Amino acid sequence: QVQLVESGGGLVQPGGSLRLSCAASGIFLNTYTVGWYRQAPGKQRDLVAKITNFGRVDYGDSVKGRFTISRDIAKNTMHLQMYSLKPEDTAVYYCNVGGSEGYWGQGTQVTVSS
C-alpha cells in the first residue's frame, strides 16, 4: 500500500527557514515524478516544486530562488528546503508522487508569521 507522510511543518517567523520531509512507502520515488504542492485558504492548490522522472526540476515562480527540492533515493524520501520564508508562503504543503492523478500525503501546515 502506498503511503506518503509529510513532516517538518510548523510556525516560523518571516525570513526564517524550514525543511519539510516526505517519507514514502509502497512506492519507489526514483521511478515517478515527485513534487510539493501547497494550498492556502480560499485558493487553489499550486505547484511549489517538482522533479520529473527525467530529472528536470521545476519551481513555482513565487518560490524560485528560495526553495530547493531534493530526493534521497537510498532512503526513499524527498525534501523541501525553504529559506527566506514570507507570510505569503503560509499554506498546507502536500507531498505528491505521480502528478495530480497520483498519490498524495495528508499535508503539513506551514505558518509564517511574526
N, C-alpha and C positions, 0 to 999 in steps of 0.2 A: 504494500500500500504506500502510495506517495504521500509524504508529509514534509511540509516546509514550515520551519519555526524561526521567527524573527526574534532578535533580542538587541539590546543596546539603546533603545529609545529612552526618553526622559525629558526633564526640564533643563534648559541651558540658557545662559544669558546671550544677548546679541554679541556677535564676534567670537563666540565660543566654538567648540568642536565636539562632535560625537562620531562614534564609529558603530554602525549597525552591522549585525551579522545575521546570516540566514543559514541554518543547518538543514540539509536535505537528506532524506532517507527514502529508499524505494525508487530512486532515480539518480542517474549519473549526470552531473551538471555539465560535463565536458561534451555531451552529445546533443545539447539543446541550447537554444538562445536563452539567456538568463538576464534578468533585469530587476530594477527597482522602480516602482511607481508610487505616487502619492496622491492623496485626496484630502482637500481641506473642506470644511463645512460649506455646503451650498455650491461647491464646484465639482467639475468633472475629474475623473481620475486621469492623471497626466504622467507621461514618461519622465523619469528622473535620469536614468542611465540604463544602458543595456550592452551586453556583449553577445554578438551573434555566434552561431556555430562555425562561422568562417573567421572569427577573431576580430571582426570590426567592432569598434566601441563608439556608441552614440550617446550624447548627453542632451538633456533639455537645455534650451537657451538660457534659462534663468539660473542654472546651476553650473554651467560650463566655467571651468577655471577655479571652482571652489570645491567640487565634489569629485571623488575618484571611486570608480567601481573596480572590484577585483574578484578573482575566482581562485580558490585553492583546491585544485583537483584532488590532491592527496587526502585532504580532509573532507572533500565533498561539501564545501561551504563557499559562500560568497559574502562579500562585504561592501559596505558603502562608507567611505571615509568622508566626513563632512567638515569643512573648515569655514570660517567667517560666516557663521550662521546669522540669518536675518529673521525678523518676525514673520516675513512672508513665507519662510520655509516651514512654518507650523502646519502640520498635517499628520495624517496616519500614513505611514510608509509600509508598502506591501512588497514582499518578495515574490517574484514570478519566474516560472520556468515554462518555456514553450509558447510564450506570447499570450495574447488575450484569451485564446481558446485552450490554454494550457492549464497549469496548476498555480495556485495562489496560496500564500500564507495568510494568517489571520490578521496581520498588521501589527505595527508597533507605533505608539504615539510619540511624536517629536513636538515639543513645545518650546519656542524661542521667545523669551520674554524677560524683561527686567523685573 
